[in-house]
Amino acid sequence: MTADPPTADGPAVLYPLIADPGNSRVFDQWLSSNDDYRTADTDRSLREASFDLCIVDDEAFTRSIDDLQAVKEAAAPALCPVLLLLSEQRSDIIESDHGRIADNVFATTVDEIVAMPIRQSELEWRIQALLRLRRQSRELHTRTQRLERYEEIIQRLDDPIMLQDRAGEFRLFNDAVAEYAGVAPEALHGIDEFEFMDEATARRIDGWKRTVLALEEPVQYEIEPGFELSDATATFSTKRFPYYGADGELVGTIAICRNVTQLKEREGQLRQFERAVTGANDLIAAVDTDERFLFANPPYRAHHGIEDEDVTDMTVAAVLSDEAYDAVTENIDRALAGEEVEFRTTRTHPDRGERILDVRYYPLADDGTTNGVVAVLRDVTGNEERKRQLRVIDRVFRHNLRNDLTVIRGLADEIASQSGGDVAATAAEITAQADGLLTTSEKSRDITQVLSERPEPHAVQMDAIVEEVATAARRQWDDVDVTVSASETVRARVSKEIDRALTELVHNAVVHNARPTPTVELSVETTDNRVVVHVVDDGPGIPEMEGCILESGRGVEELYHGSGLGLWLVYWIVHRSGGHIEVSDEDPRGSRITIDLPRARS
């Protein structure tokens, strides 16, 4: 029989398998007067046809046993009823074994027998009874399949689900209960939580069960049980319901436990992030793809004059002035396209006036899709004002110092030209000291310039930089031997002033070397992620204090001469490039300065 049964609302479909012409004629007459039934397509074989009941007489039954059994097996566990029309003359077929017709055949193949000749009232009564059995068997099969699916689903759940009787003992449960408990499923029947859980939690659960039984209302609670046998740990959000038997009597409770361990951890992390964002001094906000705010922290709201904590009904255009909005909308579009954006802008604070903001826009992405933009704005007004103040003081200081030292130097030269002996020597010393102070002034200008600018490392060809520094040194000193060793083209990601640092190191190596022909060797090496530059000389070595300046930037406050400030400048240039310096002595004399820098990605 095919798997497509007739609809429940339509007439029942009968498959007549009647060999005797007389029986067939009587059946057709009965069927023609009854609209509740129709015949199946008998041109199709018994195994291929779709029907609700097969009516067969004794002659057809004998030669169709195999087909009938196959149809019934295919329909199982639902019933495909077979009604046998049996004449009184052939009643011996039930009692005797005609080769294939035995008791077990009737037990497995025939569901009802109607004696011939057919009495229409009895025939219809028998058919209706068999069809009711078929319908009930199919409904039972459907319910059984549904229950089996439910059981399979419940067993596959990682969250424990359990049914306990009024005494709290387990009656039904899924595998997750046994796994957490550390108890074999068959051993869980008839015990309660006290057998495998810490006593304090088990008592709490017992109290909730008693509450459900007393009030006949569901309760919800959260627990963190300790499972002594399995060593499992988890946080469960549990909902427990009253459970009633078939007669409506309250027989126990059913609990559904959801493992919320990761959710609780995530909530904790989110609370930390929330506290960090809320308590940050920076202005932090997020907008969706329509430039509508998702959130804004208190500093952002205060800066933009937003009083309401809920900003989700506000847009960027509504918060910013037209001028400010025009300045940021293009950058928002860039961030929505997946780009991290940095820029600087000026906005007016409600109470503090015009402020300079350093702005970062980051794409807000979920599963690779950008759903908005996170904005982090830092008020750098104070830093910018200090930089401007530093530049002003530096310019005034250098201008006045240079002018006064020039006058002093000129007067010392005049004294030296008009005098001799000790007076001339003293005047020469005054000139030398003035020259030293002028050099210090120039170095302080370089340091001020480096420290007042934002560090923006970029990729440079390091071997070419080293060669340029060496060439400049050869032009400056004819009696200096400067060599370069670089085996390959090397790119480092460094501050733009890196050549200034190398020049200062070469200068320091030359001017402090008393040899007739000072020697300086520059070399470049690479590793997977770093670029290493060596500056080696054959001079007297670097004093400990100056080496400390190069390696750590400390100690410059104790120095007063220009070389100290120059080495301090080298330290800051390398430090702002993401590198570090090591100083060591060479054998038999001289020093080696090793500069380790980040390598630029290809």
N, C-alpha and C positions, 0 to 999 in steps of 0.2 A: 504494500500500500504506500502511496506517495506521502510525502511529508506535508502536503497542503490540504488540511481538513476543511470541510465546508464551514461557513460562518455559523455562529451560534444563533443568529437571527433568522437564517434561511431554513428551508425544509431539510429534514434528515435525508441523507443519501443512502440508498440501499443497493447492494450489489446482488442481483438474483443469479444464483448458480443452480438452476433447476433444469434437470435433464428430461424429466417426464412431461410430455405435452399437456396432460391433464392438469398436473400441478401448476405448470406455467400459466395455463389459461385462467385458472382460479386466482392465481396471484395477480395477474394483470387486471382482472376484473376488480379485485379489491383495491389495487393501487389507483385505478382510474377514478375511483369514487372518494379518494382521500388526498386532500391538498397538502397535508403535512409531510408527505414523503415524495421523493422522486428517485428514479433509478440512475445509477452511475452509467458511465459510458462503457457498455459491455463489449465494445469493439477492442477495448484495451484489455490486456490480460489482467488476471487477478492481482498479480504482483505490481502492476503499473498503475492500476486504477486508484482513484481517491474516493473513499466511501466511509460511512459510519458503521455499517452493519452488513454482514454477508448472510444471505438466506440460501441454504443449500438443501437439496433433497438427497435421499439415501444413495441414489444412483450416481449423482455427480460427486457426492462426498467421497465415495470410494476411490475415484481416480484423481481427486484434487487435494488429498491429504497433505502432500508436501507443500503445495502452494499456500494452503490455509495456515499451516504451521509457520511458514516463512513470513507471511503477512503479520501474524500475531507476534512473532519474535521482533519484527521490525518496529512494530508499534509499542512494544513494551518499554517502560512499565505501564503505559496507558493501555486500556483494554480495547481490543478490536473484536467486538463480539461476533460469534458465529451461531446462527440459529438453524438447527437441523430439522427438516420436515421428514418425519418418519412414519410410514404407513404401518398399520398393525401387522400386515403380513411380513414386514421386514424387522419386526421388533427383536428377532433373534440376533440382529447385527450387534446389539448391545451386549448380549450374553456370550456370544461365541467369538472366536478369533479367526477371522477369515484372512489369514495371512498377515495383512498390515493393520487390521482393525482390532485393536486390543484396548483393554481398560485404560491404559496410560494415554492412548491416543485421544479417547474421549475426555479424559481429565485435562489434557493440555490444549485441545483443539475446539471442542464443542462446549458452548456456554449454556445452551438451552435447547430443549427438544419439544417440538409440537407434533402431536399425533395427527395422522392423516385419516380421513379427509379434513382439510382445513376448516376450522370454524373461525370466521372472520373476527369475532369479538375476542376470542382467545389469542389469535394471531396478533392483533393489535396490542393487546395487553402485554404479551410477551415481548414484542418489539419495543414498546415504551419502557418496560422494565430494563431491558438490555441497554437501551440508549441512555437511560438514567445512570446505569452503572458506568457506561463509557464516559459520560460527562463528569461524573464524580471522580473516576480514576484519572481523567486528564486534569481536573482541578487539583487533585491531590498531587499529581506529578508536578504540576506547575508550582504549587506551594513548596513541594520538596526541593525542586530546583532552586527556587528563590531562597529558601533557608540554607541550602548548601552554598549558594553564592555569598549570602550574608556571612555564613560561618567562615568561608574562605577569606573574605575581606577582613573580617575581625581577626582571624589568625595571622594575617599578613601585617596587621598594624604593629608598629613598634611601641605604641602606647598601651598600657595594661587596661583590660576591661574584665570585670569580674561580677559574678552573681553570688551573693552570700545569703544564707538563711537567717532566721531571726536570732539564732545563737551566734551569728557571725562566721560560721564555718563555710568554706568555699564549696560551691556546688557546680558552677560553670565558670570558665575563664579562658582567656587566650594564652598563647605560648609566651607572650611578653611577661605575664605575671610570673610564670615559672622561671624565666630567665633572670628577672630581677631578684626573685626570692632565692635563687640558687637551689631550688628543690625540684625533683623530677615531677612532671605533671601528675602522674598517678598518685604521688605521695601528698599532693596538695588537697585532695578531696578529704573533707571532714576536719581540716585544721583551720586555724585563723592566723592573723598577722603576728601574734605573739611568738609563734614558732620560728620566725625567721627575721624579724624586724626589731630594731631597738625598742625597748619597753616604753620609753616616753612617747615616741611617735605612735606606737600601737595603741596606747591608751587614748591618745587624741582621736585616732580613727574610730576607736570603739565608742567614744563619746558622740561623734558625728553620726554613727550608725544608730545609736539609741535615739538621737534627736529625730532622725528621719522616721523611725518606727513609731515614735510617740506622736509626732505632728502630721505624719503622712504627707510631708512636703519635701521637695528636693532641697539640698544644701550644697554650697560650694565652698571649698577651702583649699589652702595651699600648704603643702608639707615638704619637708626635706628628710626623708627617712634614711636610716642607715641599715643596709642589708648585710647582716653579719656573715652569712654563708657565701654570698657572691662577691662581697666587697664592692658592690655597685653603689654609686652615688648619683642622685638626681633630684631635681626639684619638680614636683608634680602639682599641676592645677587640676583639682578633682571635683567632679560633680556627681553627687550620689542621689539616686532616686528611689522611691518606694517601689517594690515589685509585688505584683498580685498574681495569685494562681488562677487556674481556669475557672474556679468557682467565685472569683472576685475577692477572695480572702487575702489579706496582707501576709506574705510568706517570707519576705526578706528585703534586701536592698541590692541595687545594681549600681556599680561605680564605674565611671569612665575617667581615666587618669591621663592627662596630657603632659608629656615631658616638656617642661618649659625652661630647662636648664640653659640652653643657648639663648633663648629669648630673654631670660633674666640677666645673663651676662651682657647681651647686647643692650638691654635697657640701662644697665649700669654704665656701659661705655658711652651711650648716648647722653646720660645725665652728666658724665664727666665732660663730654664735648660741649654740652649746653652750658655748664658752668664756666668752661674755658672761654667760649664765645661770648657769653653774657658778661663775664668779668674782664674781658680783654680791653686794653686801652685803644686798640685799633678799631676802626669803623668797619663792621662786617655785615654784609647783606647778601641775599640771593634773590634772583628774579627768574621767571620762567621764560619760555620762548616768545611770549607776548609782552615781555618787559614788565610783567606784573610781579610784585614782591611776594616772595615765599616767606621770608623773615628778615628782620633787621635788629641788630643788637642795640642796647641802650645808647652807646656812644654814637652810633650811626643816626639813631632817631634824634638824639639831642643836637647833633651837628646840623641836621636838616630841619629842625623845628617840628618834628613829628611827635605829637603828644600821645596818641593811641598806641598801645603795644601791638595790637593786631593791625598789620599793614597789608594783609592779603587782598584788600580791596583797592590798593593804591598802585599806581604805575610810576615808572621812572620819570616820565614826562611830567607827571603831576607834582612830583617832589622837587625836581630841579628847575632852575630858571631856564628860559629858552636858550640862552647863551651856553650855559653849562650842559644842557641836554644835547645840543648840537655837537659839543666837544666829545661826548662819550658814546653817542649812539653808534658811530662807526666802529668803535672799539668793542662794543657789546656784540655787534654782528660778527666781528672777527673771532671773539670767544665762542659764540654759538656755532661757528664753523669748525671749532676744535682747537683753536690756537690759544696759547697762554699769552696774555697781553700785559705790557708794562708801559705806563706813561705817568706824567706829572701834570697836575692841574691846580688851579686856584679857585677856591670857593669861599663864600662869606658865611661865617658862623654867626648865629643869632646874637651871641653875647661877646664874642672875642674878635669879631671883625674878619678881615681877609686872612685866609689860612692857605698854606701850601700843602698839598696832599700828594704823597707817593702812592700810586694806584696799581693794583694787580687784579686782573680778571682771569679767572680759571673756569674752564668748561665744567658744567655740572652734568656728569655722564652716568648713565645706567645701562648696563649690558651693551656698551659701545654706542649708545644713542645719546646725543647731547640734548638734555631737557631744560637747560637753563645755564645761568652764569653765577658764580660766586665772586663777589667783589670784596677785596681787602684794601682799605684805605688807611694809610698811616700819616698822621700829621707831622710833617718834617719842618714846620715853620721855624721852630726853635733852632734846629740844626742849620738851616739855611741862614738864619740871622747871625748865628755864631760864626759861620763861614765868612759872611760879609764883614762882620766886625773884625775877624782875624785878618782878612785881606787888607782892610783899612789900616789896622794897627801895623801890619807888616810893611805896607807901603810907606806909612809915615816914619816908622822906625828906620827902614833901610834908606829912605831919602835923607833924613836928618843925620843918620850915622855916616852915610857916604859923604855928605857934604862936609861934616865936621872932620872926618878922617882925611878927606882930601886937603882941607886947610892945614891940619896938623902935619900931614906928609909934606906939603909944600914948604911949610916953615922949617921942618927938619932938614929938607934938602938944602934950603938956603943957608941954614946954620952950618951944615956940613961943608958947603962950598966956600964959606967965608972963614972957616976955622980949621984947625988941625989938631993932632994929638987926641987927647981923651974927649974933647968936646965933639970932634968929628965922629969919633966912634960911637959916642952916645947918640948923636943925631942919626947915625945909620941904624942904630938899634930901634930908635923911635920909628923910623921909616919901615923897618921890617915888621914891627908890631902892628903898625897901621895897615900894612899889606895883609897881615894875617886876619885882622878884624874885618877888612873888606871881603876877604875870601869866605869868612864865617857868615857874613851878611848874605852873600850870594847863595851859600848852601842852605841857609835858613829859608830863603825865598823858594828854593827847589822843594824843600820839605813841606813848606806851607802849601805849595801848589799841589803836590802829590796827595797830601792828607785831606785837602778840601774838596777833592773830586771824588765822585763815586767810582769804586773799583769795577771796571768792566773788562775782564780778561777776554782776549780774542786770540785767534790762531795766528802764529807767526812762524816763519821759516827760521828756526833757531841757528842752524849752521851759517846761514847768510848774515844774521845779526852778529854772531861772533866774528865773522870775517870782516865786517864793517868796523867793529870796535878795534880789531887788530890793525887795520889799515889806517885808521885815524891816529892810533898810538905811534905808528911808524912815522907818520907825517909830523907829529908833534915833537918826537925825540929821535934825533938821528943816531944816537949811540945806544939805542935800546933794541934788543933782539926779541921780537914778538913772533911766536909761531902759533899755527892753528892746526888742529887735528879733528876732522869730522869725516867719518867713512861714508855717510849717506845723507840724503836730504831728510831733515828732521823737523817736524812741526810741533810746537808747544803752545799750550793755551795759557797766556801770561798777560800781565799788565803792559800797557803800551810803553811804560817807562823802563822796560827791562834792559834796553841798551844803555840807559843812564846808569843803572846799577853796575853793569859790567864795566863801563868806562870808569866809574869811581874805583872799582877794585883794581883795575890795571894801573890807574893813576897812583893809588895808594902803594902798590907793589913797586913802582918805579921811583917815586920821590923818597921812599924810605930805604932804598937800596944804594949803599955807598960804593958798589963795585963800578969799575970803569965802564963795563958794558952789562947793565942789568938784563936778566933773562926772564921772560914771562911766557908761559905755555898755556894756551887755551885749547880745551878739547871738549867734544860733545859725544855722549854715549846715550843709548836708549835701552829701555826694557819694554815690556808689554804695555804698561800704562804710564811710564814716567820718562822724562828727559833729564839727563844729568850733565851739568856743565862744570868742568874743573878749571880753576885758575891757580896755576902753580908758579912760584917765583923762587929765586935763589938768594933772597935778601936775609935780613937778620931774624925773620919770624915775626909773628903778630903777638903783641903783649896780651896777657890774659884778659885784661879789662876790655880791650878792643875786640877780642874774640868773643867775649860774652855779649857785647853789643850786636855782633853779626848773628849769633845763634839765638838770642832771646830778646833783643831790643832793650835789655836792662843795662844800667851803668852809665848811660850818656849824661845823666845829671852831674856826674863827678868829673866830666871832661869839659874843657873849655876851648880846646883848639879845633880847627876846621876839620881835621881828619876824623875826629869823633863824630861830628854831625854827618859827615859823608857816609861813614859806615852805618849810622842809624838810618839814613836815607835808603841804603842798600837793603837793610833788614825789612823796612816797610814795603818796598817795591816787591821783594820776593814774597813776603807774607801775604800781601794783597793779591798775589798771583796764585795763591794756594800752594806755595812751596815752602821749603825750609833749607837752612844752611848749616853745614858742619865745617869746623876749622881744625886742622891738624898740622903737625910739624913734618917737614921733609928731612930726609937723611942724606948728606951730613948737615945741611942747613937749608933754610927756606921754609916756606909754608904752602899748604894746599887748602884752598877754599872750594868746597863741593856744594853746588846749588842743585837741589832736587826739585823739579817742576812737573806739573801735570802734562801729559802728552795729549795733543789735540786729536780728536777722532777724525777719521778720514771722511 
